Amino acid sequence: MRRFIAGTATAVALIITVAGCGGATTAPTPPPPPSAAVDPPEGLKIAAPYELHKLDAVTDAAYQAAMSKALGSFGSALQVGAKQVTKGGLPSGLVLVILFTDTSLSSTPGFLDAVANGSAASTGGAMKKATIEGQPVRYAAGLQSAFAAYKWNDAIVYVVLPTEKDVLAVVTAIIKANK
């Protein structure tokens, strides 16, 4: 998981740098950054047989520390939150929601592909593309974990589970529940 977080953070930092150096843009002026009180996964739903739960305090603290260290100075460009996925009351995986304070950044063409490619490299897998319920999804599987990512409003939602089959089932349940 640490390798995935570091790879994802590195990919996001690179995209922020590239997008920030891109010259003139026709993107609309973004709204003010979200307040510190925003919980990025707030409002995200999932369809049965899965459930989303807040992380326990110890796991959440470890996760936030790892993301803060991995993002470094780019941490102010986004807010990250996580929820645990369960099925039948048993932990199945993790959902990460990355909310960008500059909404024009997350609307940049190719943004999802670029972030997912960086994450795929961290898993040791190759990024694949799918469309689920009309929603573009990027996913990859490595030796230890699989992930899927898609754009939800101004955020990128990452689903991290042990296998590609499981991650695609969970991301499908999330997309269906949030239509």
N, C-alpha and C positions, 0 to 999 in steps of 0.2 A: 504494500500500500504506500509506503514512503516513496518508493521509486516512482509510482504512478503520480503521487502528489507533486514531486519534484519535476517530473516531466511535463505535467500539465501546467504548473506554475511557470516553467521556463518557456513553454509555448505561448502562454498568455503574455508574458513579459516581452517576448519577441514581437508578437502581433501589435502590442501597444506601441512599441518603439517604431515599427514600420509604419503603422497607421499615423502616428504622430509626425512622421517625416514626409508624409505623402503630398505636401503642397496644397494647392487650392482644392476645395471640396464643395460640392453642391448640397451636402447634407444639411438638414435643418438644424437650427440652433438647439442643442440638447436642453432638456429641462434641468433644473438644479440637481446636484447629486443627492442621492437618497440620504436620509438622516442616519446617524449611527444606530438608531433604534430599529432599523429595518432588519428583518430576519429573511434573507433571500428565499428560503424554501416556503415561507408563509403563503398559504393558499394553494400550494401544490397538492394535488390529490392523486390517488392510485386506486385502480379497480381491484375488486376481489379476484383471486383469493389472497391478495397481498395487503399489507398495512404499512403505513409510515409512522415512525416514532422518533421523538427527540433522542439524541445520543445521551448516554449517561454522562455525568459531569466530568469524570476522569477521561473518558474517550474524547469528549468534546474539547477539553483543555489540551490534550495531546494533539488532536487534529488541528486546532487553531494555531498552536505553537509551530507545528510542522509547516503549515501554509504560510505563516508569517515569515518564518526563516527562508522558505523557498522563494517567496515573492520579493522579499527585500523591499527596495524603494518603490516597487510597482504596486505594493499593497494598497496604496491610497486610490488606485485606479479602479478598484473593485471591492465587492463584499462577497464573502463566501460563507455558505451555511451548509449543514449536512443533516441528513436524517437516515435512520436505520430502516431497512426494508425487512419485514418479517413475512413469513408464510406459515400458517398454522401455528402461530405463536413462537416460531423458531427464527432466529436471525438468518437472513439470507444474503444481505449485501448492504450497500451504501448508496445513497443518492446525494450528490453534491450539486449545489446550485450556485453558480457564479454570476453575480449581478454587477454589471459594468456601470460605473458612475458617469461615463460619457457614452450615452446611448448611440451616438453616431458611430462609435467604434464597433459595437456589436452588430451594427447594420451594414458594415463594410462588406462588399461582395467577397466571397471566399473565406470569410472569417471563421465559420464553423469548420471548414476543411482544414484551415491552417492550425487551429487549436487542436482538432482531433488528430491531425498528423503528428503533432508533437507528443500527444498522449499515447498514440499508437507506438511510436518509437520507444517510449518508456516501458511498454509492456512486452516489447520484442515482437509484436505482431504488425501486420500490414493493415492500414485503414481500408475499410470496405464501406460502400454506400448502399443505403436502402431508403425506400419511402414507405412509411408506416402511417396508415390513416391520413394520407396526403401530406405528411410531415417529413421533410428531409432528415435522415438519421445517419450518423457516422458511427462505425463500431470497429472494434479490433479485439482479438484474443491473443494472449501470450501464454507462457508456461504457467504462470501463477494466478492470473486474473484476466477478466474480459471487461470491456467498457462499451457503453453506447452514449452518444451525445446528440442533443438536438437543441434548437433554439426555442425558448419559451418566453414570450414577451421580450424583454430586454436582457434576458439571462440565457446562459448555457446550462442545461441540465445534463449532468453526468450520472450514469448508472453504473455501478461497479459490483460485479459478482464473479464467482469462480469460473463460469463457463459462458461461451457465446450463446448457447441455447437459452440459458437462464437470463442473461442480460437482455436478449431480444424479447423474451416474454415479459420481463418487468418494464422495459421501456414502452412496450406496446400497452401495458396496463396503465401506465402513467399518461401516455398520449390520449388514450380513450377517455380516461377520467377527466381530462382537462380540456376537452373539446367544447 
